[in-house]
Amino acid sequence: MRYLIAYDITDDRIRNRLVKILEWFGERVQYSLFECELTEAGEMELRARLKAGSFLNGDKGAVFIYPLERGSVSKIERYGKATFIDNTAVIVT
């Protein structure tokens, strides 16, 4: 399942820790916005890391996780320098 994850964290140290976690799971599409294609296990691991890092604690800022339904993902439009996670590519070695 694909997720759009946004954050609003003002503390540089906490924000940098969060960004490292999100970069592991997905791709940054804007400064505070990531797209992540997660398996069920990946989703559980991401949520566990967010909880362990206290990122879901409201006094440190906010993290928003928006699930994107399969039908809506194909309708996403990107303009300008927007990046795109292309899951249709095949690498043959």
N, C-alpha and C positions, 0 to 999 in steps of 0.2 A: 504494500500500500504506500502511496506517496503522501508525504506530509509537508506542509509549509510551516516553518517554525520561525517565529519572530521574537525578539527580546527588546526590553527597555531596561537597561542596567547602567547606572551612572558611575559606579565604582570600577575604576580601571582594572584592578587586580581580579575582581570577581568576573567582570566581563571577559577578560582575557582567558580565564579558566574555562568559561562557558564556550567561548569561540573555539578553543582547542577541541572540546568534546564534540561540538556540532560539525567541525571540519572532518572529524573522524567518520561521522555518520552520513554526511551529505555535502552539498555544494553551496557555497555562498552565492546568492543571486543579487543581493544588495547589502549595504553595510550591516544591517541588523536583521537580515532575512536569509533563511536557508531553505533549500528544497532537499528532502531526504526520501529516498526509496528504501523502505524498511520491511524486512520480514517480520513475522510476529515476534520471533526471538530478538531481533534487532530493536524493535519498538520497546520490548520489555527491558532490554539492556540500557537503552537511552533513558527511559524513565527512571530506572534505578540509579543511573549516574547523576541525573538531575536532582533526585531526592537526596542522594548521598552528599552532593555538593551544596545542598541547601539553596539551590537556584529556584525552587518552587516556594520558598519562604517569602512572602509578600514584602517584608521589610527591606529586602535587598534589591528589589526591582521586580520585573515581571518577565515570564516566559510564556509565549502563546503557541499552542500546538494545534494546527488546523488540518484535519484529514481532508484529502482531496479524493473524491470519488473517481473511479476509473473513467467514467464517461466524461467528467469535467476536465480531466487532465489533458485529453486530446484537444480541448477547446481553449487551452491557455494561449494567449497571444503575448508575444514579446516584441518590443520595438527598441531601437537604439542598441546600446551595448549590453543588453540583457544576455545572460548566459543561459544555457539550456542543458539539462541532463538528458542525454540521448541514450535510452536503454535499448535501442534497436540495433546498435552497432554490434558487430560480431568480429572478434579478433581470432584469426587462424594462425597457429604457430607450427 
